[in-house]
């Protein structure tokens, strides 16, 4: 299952950053909303790629 990063607010107004596995963004959104959270953003963290050459300066 993909790993997602979700920025949410609780009913008390507290901001939280969550990392959660879910089948897809829609299922995660439904789950978070059913828990009474206000979702600000959801990002798919499993699609991030490591660039082993990112430390090198481009010429």
N, C-alpha and C positions, 0 to 999 in steps of 0.2 A: 504494500500500500504506500502511496506517496506521503511524504511528510510536508505539512503545511505550517506556516507561521501566521498566526492570527493576532491582530491588534484589536482588543475589545475593552469595553467599559462594563463594570458591574452595575447593579441596580443602585449601589451606594455611590457611584461616580468614580470608582477607582479604575485607573488604567492598568491593563495587564497585557503582556506579550506571551502568547501561548505557542508551543510547538506540539502539534497533534497529527497523528496519522489518521487518514480518512480515505474512503474510496474515491471521492472527488470533492471539488469545492462546494457544490450544491448540498451534498450530504453533510459536510462540515458546518455550513451555514445553518442548516436546519437544526443540527445538534446544539450549536452554540446558542441559537435563538430560543430553543426549547428550555435551555438552562437559565434563561432570563438575562442573557448578555447582549449588549449592543455591539454589533460588529462594525469596526471601522475599515479594516482591510484584511484580505487573505492573500498570502503569497505561497506559491508552490516552491518549497525549499529543495525538493528532490531534483529539480531541473537545473540547479546551480552547478556549474562546471568549474573544475579546478584548472586554472591555466598555470602550468608549471614554469612558464617563461614570463610571467607577469612582472617579475622583479627586474627584468632586463630593460634597459632604456632603448627606445626606438631611435634609430638614426635617420 
